[in-house]
Amino acid sequence: MADRHDTPVACTLTSKQAARQLLEWADVRRRAEHVTPIDGGVRMTLPATMSADVADLARREGACCAFLTITTVVGDGALTLDVTSENPDGLPVISMLAGIALP
């Protein structure tokens, strides 16, 4: 059985579906209060009022891109969204979703 480090960097969405989902990520980026690199990815801090929409997007992104680990936590009036990958080849995808350059 392969671990997540060996999971291929691949998306199962059609081009049209991926384009629609990328527009949703652009909205998340615009509304992010902070976007910070973390080990293996990025952390976004967002208004807690976005929790349902972001959780839905995170679920869908995780379903189509198995190489990503996406977690959401609501606390202290804010939503924390972490997007990481154990596969270093996933960093360019995370960078694109978050809108920042990652090493």
N, C-alpha and C positions, 0 to 999 in steps of 0.2 A: 504494500500500500504506500502510495506517495505521500510525503508530507506537504504542507502548504508551500514550502520553499521550492518544491518541484512542480507545483501546479502551473500549467502553461499560462502565459499572459495572453488571454484570448477573451473576446466578448461574444456572446451568443445572440446579440440583438441584430436586427436588420439595420441597414444604413439609415433608414427613415426613423426607426425606433431610437437608434443611438443619437441622432441629431436632436430629436425631441427631448431626450433625457439630458443631453448636454446643455440645452436651453434651461432646464430646471437647475442644473449645477451652476450655471451663470447667475441665476437669480439668488441662489444660496450664497455665492461669492459676494454679490453686491450687498447683501444684507448682513454679512459677517462683520462682527465687531472686531475680531482678531483672527488672523490666520498665522499659525506658528508651525515651523517644522518640528517634528518629534522623531524619535528613533523609528525608522521604517516608514515614515509618512508625514502626515500633517494633522494638526488639531485646529478646528474652527470653533469659535465661540459665537453663538447666535442668540437672538432673543428667544426666550422660553416659549413664546407664543407660536413659534415655528415648529414645535416639537412633533406634532402629528404629521405635517407635510414632510419634514426632514426624515422622520422615521420611515415613512412610506418610500421616499426616494432611496434611502439607505437599504431597505429591504430589496427593492427592485435592482439596485446596482449590485448588491451582493449576490443576487440570483443569476445575473448575467455575466458577472466577472468574479469567478470563484477564487481568483488569486488575491482578492481584496478582503481585508477584515475591516468592517465598518461598525462602529459602536456609537451609540448616543446615550447621553446621561443628562438628566435635568436636575438642577440643584442651584440654590442661591439665586433664583430668578433668571438663570441663563441655561442655555442648551450647549452642551459640549459634544462635538462631532469629531471623532477620530477616524481617519482613513489611513490604513497601513497595509503593508504587504511583507510577508517573509521572503518573497522573491524579489531581489533587487531590480529585476527587469520590470517590475510593476511601478517603480518610482516615476517614470515619465507619464504614466497614466494618472497617477495621483497628482502629480504636478499640474497636469492639464485640468483635472477636476477642481483643484484648489486655486488655480490661477497664480501659483508662485513657483519659482525655480527651486528644485530640490537637488542636493548633491548626488 
